[in-house]
Amino acid sequence: MTLVALDACGRYTISALKRGDAPALYAVSDANVGAVRSVYSSMDRVLEKGEIKAADLDAIVVNTGPGSWTNTRVAVTYVAGLAFGAEAKAFGFSGFAIGKAFTEGGVAFIDQLGKTVTEQGAPAAQQTIELFAEIGADDFLSRRQAWLDVMLRLGADAMASGRPGDPVELQTTYFQEFLAGARNKT
Amino acid sequence: MSLVLGIETACDDTAAAVVDDALRVRSSVVWGQQQTHEQFNGVVPELAARRHAEVILRVVKQALDEAGAKPGDLSAIAVNNQHGLIRSVVVGVAAARGLAFARGIPLIPLHHVEAHVFSAIMTDPALFEEHICLAVAGGHNALIHVHSVGDYEVIGRTLDDSAGEAFDKVGSYLGLPFPAGAQVDKLARGGNPRAYDFPRPKLKDGTLNFSFSGLKTPVRMVAEKLQHGESAADVAASFERAVVDVLVAKAIAAAQSRDVKRLSVVGGVACNTLLREELPRAGEKAGITVTFAPPRLCTDNAAMIAGLAQYKIREGAVGALDVDATPNAPLGRRNANYRPSQTT
């Protein structure tokens, strides 16, 4: 089974490739290249490292948020298009769902505005992840490799359990209501 | 048979279409967001982007299904990456790039306004020759000297609002639901176009530029008095007459200034009933043949994207996968907005 995990919720887009029992491979985008290039450069690099084509993928796992709205939306749309074209499955997991598998007690996130984003109704998170830490790309990736491993594992579990993974149904998850309190301009 | 899938997400319509190499539209699906934006009397960019992301793959799948095609049948993907709301455009580009990369087929990046220009050419081959194009919609308002497909000279543009934007705003003053352009048109049919003498901005300034911002205020002032008995239909008809007078005069002047005998009209406002009556009449007097894009290709759609891509492929374009969203790209001379390169 060949899986890719993609996470564009933070300062860089990171990805991981797992093929059978071989060790996972990882890649990170460049900084400040815009949402679209950030997403596809990370994905392209990890596939290139594994010397495989998109058509070889069985499934793609993507973090559906919280995080940068635009980057996350682009990542989810890109994965949906890629999986649809490659006839692969696509699985989306929120950062909170990944966090629960990552560490007992779950995680909270610090967004680009420095605000702490927690899962509504959940007990206090055991760990906080700073999505936009001002660090270099390689440091960012090395801090998040274990996170990507969890995403790959969730994808493998979803495959094993027979989840449909229809790319057409893949959706971004929003944890803040954009228009909360917005003035109706009429 | 070569099939191209076009994707278009410039503003608040999510569109996908399949066009073959004879420029036949095999399918054209447009998913509008009017209900999302109606309460705001305008498009909210973040909401537009969210709706695009929610439905883009469904729209693509429907376009393929209606064309009787599968992803493996496509020879290229085309996408507007050069005009529109950045948050909306990136969604289309992401979906298109993912599909093209997965299939290992070319991705053809295109300019939304160029595709509108091509929407008339698709239906009238005479327009492959030099002509003037009046491109008039909610997001753009320009007079373009089309030297050939891919070679454009913008010779007039709006200095503020587009005509389509003015139609939508006036519609809101008259209590019509957004987007109100078609509703104003419908309302105007029952009104007196001479009831109010609204200004014709820049009509006699000697340039080919437009300005519709200043027209809104007098219309609004009149619209606010409607409770005293004035007819909304009269306001709509008088406003429409003012806009059409300007569009017709400037379009004819543009053709005459370049000694060009053909004129095309594209974009959402090209559906307007009065414009469709008046411009051909003025063209006939001036010896200029006027062609309107068919209504199904006037509002935002992806058939014009896929059609333009088919033409460019025929002319040797090979596409590129290193594509980003650059929504303020100029529409320029000699393919300035399109650089064929090797598929990587």
Interface residues (C-beta under 8 A of the other chain):
Chain A: G34 A35 V36 R37 V39 Y40 D44 K53 A54 A55 W69 T70 R73 V74 A75 V76 T77 Y78 V79 A80 G81 L82 A83 F84 G85 A86 E87 P167 V168 L170 Q171 T172 Y174 F178 L179 N184 K185 T186
Chain B: Q39 F40 N41 G42 V44 E46 L47 A49 R50 A53 E54 I56 L57 R58 V60 K61 P71 R87 V90 V91 V93 A94 A95 A96 R97 G98 L99 A100 F101 A102 R103 G104 S172 L321 V323 D324 A325
